[in-house]
Amino acid sequence: MLQEGLQPHAYSRPKLSVCIATFRRNERLRAVLDDLARQVRTPDQVVVVDNEPGGGARTVVEAYRAGVSFPVEYDVQPEPNISLTRNRTVQLARGDWIAFIDDDERAPPEWLSELLSAADRYRADGVLAPVVPQVPPSAPEWIRRGRFYEFARQSEGALVPYNFMRFGNVLLRAAPLLSEEVPFDPSYGLTAGEDTDLLIRLSRKGAKIVWCERASVYEPVEPRRLSLRFLSLRAFSGGQGFARYALAGGYGPVNGVDRAVFFPKALVQLAVCSFMALISSPFGLHHSAEWFIKASANFGKLSILWGARHLIYGRK
């Protein structure tokens, strides 16, 4: 467990802040804010930081603030950078615990109580929980069969391994976050990966981060994401992030042999996945798409050789 400079766990009615970084999703933001007002365990504070320079979500937050009993903070972080935006939410948070949820997710009434209960039950410094995709019935059959929006899950109470560290639904004790000079690394602010980097850093410093199956949130999949192009670009970006982080020693020590075989291995995997994408198409488009997406991830790994970067959070 964390030692130096940190306070003991606050399990008896701790103060709880919920942080949301948002960008041009006013209707979805309004929906998740309404979910927070209906929590069995209401938050002690909600923080919304807008990455839209014009502050497009201000009217949504102001209208919401007028109807709830807990404080609601709103600020604008104008530079396109998810890390800077998340860092501003942490700066404004006043709770002993900080929960993070994305602006396009939905939280059932028991969400916060389940997260806090898991932190208490497992004496943890952090809790990760599922983000369950909701694919619309109108989605193409190959997408529904492929289950491309689901992420792997862990056993209840298990320590979360490094390669499963991600945000979207997480509770963290505030003290470790505040002990970090810069919680979210701005160098990942346009490409993603800032969440994995933070959680691994906290874990290496002794934070106990566990999995809770009971605290699911739900993510309605937007129509614009129901395409092979979106899935392939997401995998390409993920491959780039994995390569950058792995080669920098983020997942563990890297020696000369590791570096020497990394790109040849990715090249072989790209070739195998591309071949499988071609020959598996008679067995269903979802099989072919799965291999094509894996090929895209390995191409992403290779692409850092020539300096390519897919900017997920660049302005559109």
C-alpha positions as CSV (number, residue, x, y, z in Angstrom):
1,M,0.0,0.0,0.0
2,L,1.0,3.6,-0.4
3,Q,3.0,4.9,2.5
4,E,4.9,8.1,2.5
5,G,2.9,11.3,2.5
6,L,-0.4,9.6,2.2
7,Q,-3.3,9.4,4.6
8,P,-5.1,6.3,5.8
9,H,-8.1,5.1,3.8
10,A,-11.3,7.2,4.5
11,Y,-14.0,4.6,4.5
12,S,-16.5,6.2,6.9
13,R,-18.6,8.4,4.7
14,P,-15.7,9.7,2.6
15,K,-16.2,12.8,0.4
16,L,-16.6,11.7,-3.2
17,S,-16.0,13.8,-6.3
18,V,-17.1,12.7,-9.8
19,C,-15.0,14.1,-12.7
20,I,-16.0,14.4,-16.3
21,A,-14.0,15.7,-19.2
22,T,-16.3,16.7,-22.1
23,F,-16.0,17.9,-25.7
24,R,-19.0,18.7,-27.9
25,R,-21.4,16.0,-26.5
26,N,-24.0,18.2,-24.7
27,E,-26.9,15.8,-25.0
28,R,-24.9,12.9,-23.7
29,L,-23.4,15.0,-21.0
30,R,-26.8,16.0,-19.9
31,A,-27.8,12.3,-19.7
32,V,-24.9,11.2,-17.6
33,L,-25.3,14.2,-15.3
34,D,-28.9,13.2,-14.8
35,D,-27.7,9.7,-13.8
36,L,-25.4,11.2,-11.2
37,A,-28.4,13.0,-9.6
38,R,-30.2,9.6,-9.2
39,Q,-27.3,7.8,-7.5
40,V,-28.1,5.8,-4.4
41,R,-24.9,7.2,-3.0
42,T,-25.0,10.8,-4.3
43,P,-21.7,12.5,-5.0
44,D,-20.4,15.3,-2.8
45,Q,-19.2,17.2,-5.8
46,V,-19.4,16.9,-9.6
47,V,-16.6,18.4,-11.8
48,V,-17.1,19.1,-15.5
49,V,-14.2,20.5,-17.5
50,D,-14.9,21.4,-21.1
51,N,-12.3,21.0,-23.8
52,E,-14.3,23.2,-26.2
53,P,-12.7,26.7,-26.1
54,G,-16.1,28.4,-26.5
55,G,-17.4,26.6,-23.4
56,G,-20.3,24.9,-25.3
57,A,-21.3,22.8,-22.3
58,R,-21.7,25.7,-19.9
59,T,-25.5,26.1,-20.3
60,V,-26.0,22.3,-19.7
61,V,-24.0,22.4,-16.5
62,E,-25.6,25.7,-15.2
63,A,-29.1,24.3,-15.8
64,Y,-28.1,21.1,-14.0
65,R,-26.4,22.9,-11.1
66,A,-29.7,24.7,-10.3
67,G,-31.5,21.4,-9.7
68,V,-29.2,19.4,-7.5
69,S,-28.1,19.8,-3.9
70,F,-24.4,19.0,-4.3
71,P,-21.8,21.4,-5.7
72,V,-21.1,21.3,-9.4
73,E,-17.9,22.9,-10.7
74,Y,-17.4,23.9,-14.4
75,D,-14.4,25.1,-16.1
76,V,-13.0,25.4,-19.7
77,Q,-9.6,24.0,-20.7
78,P,-9.2,25.4,-24.2
79,E,-6.1,23.6,-25.5
80,P,-6.9,20.3,-27.4
81,N,-5.4,17.9,-25.0
82,I,-7.2,15.2,-23.0
83,S,-4.5,15.1,-20.3
84,L,-4.6,18.8,-19.6
85,T,-8.4,18.5,-19.4
86,R,-8.3,15.6,-17.0
87,N,-5.7,17.3,-14.9
88,R,-7.9,20.3,-14.5
89,T,-10.7,18.1,-13.2
90,V,-8.3,16.7,-10.6
91,Q,-7.3,20.2,-9.6
92,L,-10.9,21.1,-9.0
93,A,-11.9,17.9,-7.2
94,R,-12.3,18.2,-3.4
95,G,-13.2,14.6,-2.5
96,D,-11.3,11.9,-0.6
97,W,-12.1,9.7,-3.6
98,I,-12.4,10.7,-7.2
99,A,-14.6,8.7,-9.7
100,F,-14.1,9.3,-13.4
101,I,-16.7,8.6,-16.0
102,D,-16.8,9.6,-19.7
103,D,-19.3,12.1,-21.1
104,D,-20.9,9.5,-23.4
105,E,-21.6,6.8,-20.7
106,R,-24.6,6.0,-18.5
107,A,-24.4,5.2,-14.8
108,P,-27.1,3.0,-13.1
109,P,-28.2,4.2,-9.6
110,E,-26.0,1.9,-7.7
111,W,-22.8,2.8,-9.6
112,L,-21.0,5.0,-7.0
113,S,-22.1,2.9,-4.0
114,E,-20.7,-0.3,-5.7
115,L,-17.4,1.4,-6.4
116,L,-17.0,2.7,-2.9
117,S,-18.1,-0.7,-1.5
118,A,-15.5,-2.5,-3.5
119,A,-12.8,-0.1,-2.3
120,D,-13.8,-0.8,1.2
121,R,-14.2,-4.5,0.7
122,Y,-10.8,-5.0,-0.9
123,R,-9.0,-2.2,1.0
124,A,-8.0,-0.8,-2.4
125,D,-6.6,2.5,-3.5
126,G,-8.4,2.2,-6.9
127,V,-11.3,0.3,-8.5
128,L,-11.8,-0.4,-12.2
129,A,-15.1,-1.7,-13.4
130,P,-16.7,-2.7,-16.8
131,V,-17.9,-0.3,-19.5
132,V,-20.6,-2.3,-21.2
133,P,-21.2,-1.3,-24.9
134,Q,-24.8,-0.9,-26.1
135,V,-24.7,-1.6,-29.8
136,P,-28.0,-0.4,-31.5
137,P,-30.2,-3.0,-33.2
138,S,-29.6,-1.1,-36.4
139,A,-25.9,-1.9,-36.4
140,P,-24.7,-4.2,-39.2
141,E,-24.9,-7.9,-38.4
142,W,-21.1,-8.3,-38.7
143,I,-20.6,-5.7,-36.0
144,R,-23.1,-7.3,-33.6
145,R,-21.6,-10.7,-34.1
146,G,-18.0,-9.6,-33.7
147,R,-18.5,-7.9,-30.3
148,F,-15.8,-5.4,-31.3
149,Y,-16.7,-2.8,-28.6
150,E,-16.3,-5.1,-25.6
151,F,-13.2,-5.1,-23.4
152,A,-11.8,-8.1,-21.5
153,R,-13.0,-8.4,-17.9
154,Q,-11.4,-9.6,-14.8
155,S,-12.4,-11.7,-11.8
156,E,-14.2,-9.9,-9.0
157,G,-11.6,-8.4,-6.6
158,A,-8.6,-9.3,-8.8
159,L,-5.6,-7.0,-9.0
160,V,-5.8,-5.3,-12.4
161,P,-2.8,-6.2,-14.6
162,Y,-0.9,-3.4,-16.4
163,N,-2.2,-4.3,-19.9
164,F,-5.9,-3.9,-18.7
165,M,-5.4,-0.5,-17.1
166,R,-7.8,2.0,-18.7
167,F,-10.3,4.8,-17.8
168,G,-14.0,5.2,-18.6
169,N,-15.1,3.8,-15.2
170,V,-12.7,4.1,-12.3
171,L,-12.5,5.2,-8.7
172,L,-9.3,6.4,-7.3
173,R,-8.2,7.6,-3.8
174,A,-7.4,11.3,-4.2
175,A,-4.2,11.3,-2.2
176,P,-2.1,9.3,-4.7
177,L,-3.4,11.5,-7.5
178,L,-2.5,14.7,-5.7
179,S,0.9,13.4,-4.9
180,E,1.7,13.2,-8.6
181,E,3.1,16.5,-9.8
182,V,1.3,16.0,-13.2
183,P,-1.2,13.1,-12.9
184,F,-1.9,12.8,-16.6
185,D,1.1,13.1,-18.9
186,P,0.4,15.9,-21.5
187,S,2.6,14.1,-24.1
188,Y,-0.3,11.6,-24.4
189,G,-2.9,14.4,-24.7
190,L,-3.6,14.0,-28.4
191,T,-3.0,10.3,-28.9
192,A,-4.6,8.7,-25.8
193,G,-2.8,6.4,-23.4
194,E,-2.7,9.0,-20.6
195,D,-5.0,6.8,-18.5
196,T,-2.9,3.7,-18.8
197,D,0.3,5.6,-18.0
198,L,-1.2,7.1,-14.8
199,L,-2.7,3.9,-13.5
200,I,0.6,2.0,-14.0
201,R,2.6,4.7,-12.3
202,L,0.3,4.6,-9.3
203,S,0.4,0.9,-9.2
204,R,4.2,0.8,-9.3
205,K,4.2,3.2,-6.4
206,G,2.2,0.8,-4.3
207,A,-1.4,1.6,-5.1
208,K,-3.7,-1.4,-5.0
209,I,-6.1,-1.3,-8.0
210,V,-8.7,-4.0,-8.2
211,W,-11.6,-5.0,-10.4
212,C,-15.3,-4.8,-9.5
213,E,-17.8,-6.5,-11.7
214,R,-20.8,-5.0,-9.9
215,A,-20.1,-1.4,-10.8
216,S,-20.7,-1.4,-14.6
217,V,-21.5,1.7,-16.6
218,Y,-23.0,1.6,-20.1
219,E,-21.8,3.1,-23.3
220,P,-24.3,3.6,-26.1
221,V,-22.2,3.2,-29.3
222,E,-22.5,6.2,-31.5
223,P,-23.6,5.5,-35.2
224,R,-20.4,7.1,-36.5
225,R,-18.4,4.4,-34.7
226,L,-20.3,1.5,-36.4
227,S,-17.8,1.0,-39.2
228,L,-14.7,-0.9,-40.0
229,R,-12.9,2.4,-40.6
230,F,-13.4,3.5,-37.0
231,L,-12.5,0.1,-35.5
232,S,-9.3,-0.1,-37.6
233,L,-8.2,3.5,-36.8
234,R,-8.9,2.8,-33.1
235,A,-6.7,-0.4,-33.4
236,F,-4.0,1.5,-35.3
237,S,-3.9,4.2,-32.6
238,G,-3.8,1.5,-29.9
239,G,-0.9,-0.2,-31.6
240,Q,1.0,3.1,-31.8
241,G,0.4,3.7,-28.1
242,F,1.4,0.2,-27.1
243,A,4.6,0.4,-29.1
244,R,5.6,3.8,-27.6
245,Y,4.8,2.8,-24.1
246,A,6.3,-0.7,-24.2
247,L,9.6,0.5,-25.8
248,A,9.8,3.3,-23.2
249,G,9.7,0.6,-20.5
250,G,6.2,1.5,-19.4
251,Y,5.0,-2.1,-19.0
252,G,8.4,-3.3,-17.5
253,P,12.1,-3.2,-18.2
254,V,13.1,-3.4,-21.9
255,N,16.5,-4.7,-22.9
256,G,18.3,-4.6,-26.3
257,V,16.9,-8.0,-27.3
258,D,13.4,-6.8,-26.6
259,R,13.9,-3.8,-28.8
260,A,15.6,-5.8,-31.6
261,V,12.7,-8.2,-31.9
262,F,9.8,-5.8,-31.3
263,F,9.4,-4.6,-34.9
264,P,10.2,-7.8,-36.7
265,K,7.6,-9.5,-34.5
266,A,5.1,-6.8,-35.4
267,L,5.8,-7.3,-39.1
268,V,5.3,-11.0,-38.9
269,Q,2.1,-10.5,-37.0
270,L,0.9,-8.0,-39.6
271,A,1.6,-10.5,-42.4
272,V,-0.2,-13.3,-40.6
273,C,-3.2,-11.2,-39.6
274,S,-3.5,-9.8,-43.2
275,F,-3.4,-13.3,-44.6
276,M,-6.1,-14.5,-42.1
277,A,-8.3,-11.5,-43.0
278,L,-8.3,-12.7,-46.6
279,I,-8.9,-16.4,-46.1
280,S,-11.5,-16.1,-43.3
281,S,-14.0,-14.0,-45.2
282,P,-16.0,-17.0,-46.4
283,F,-16.7,-17.8,-42.7
284,G,-18.3,-14.5,-42.0
285,L,-17.4,-10.8,-42.3
286,H,-17.0,-10.5,-38.6
287,H,-14.1,-13.0,-38.7
288,S,-12.4,-11.2,-41.5
289,A,-12.9,-7.9,-39.8
290,E,-11.4,-9.2,-36.6
291,W,-8.2,-10.2,-38.3
292,F,-8.1,-6.9,-40.3
293,I,-8.4,-5.0,-37.0
294,K,-5.5,-7.0,-35.5
295,A,-3.5,-6.2,-38.7
296,S,-4.2,-2.5,-38.2
297,A,-2.9,-2.7,-34.6
298,N,0.3,-4.3,-35.7
299,F,0.6,-1.7,-38.6
300,G,0.2,0.9,-35.9
301,K,3.2,-0.6,-34.0
302,L,5.3,-0.4,-37.1
303,S,4.2,3.1,-38.0
304,I,6.1,4.7,-35.1
305,L,9.3,3.8,-37.1
306,W,8.5,6.7,-39.5
307,G,7.0,9.0,-36.9
308,A,3.4,8.6,-37.7
309,R,0.9,9.6,-35.0
310,H,-2.9,9.2,-35.1
311,L,-4.3,12.2,-33.1
312,I,-7.5,10.9,-31.5
313,Y,-8.0,14.2,-29.6
314,G,-7.0,16.6,-32.4
315,R,-9.5,19.2,-33.4
316,K,-12.0,18.2,-36.0
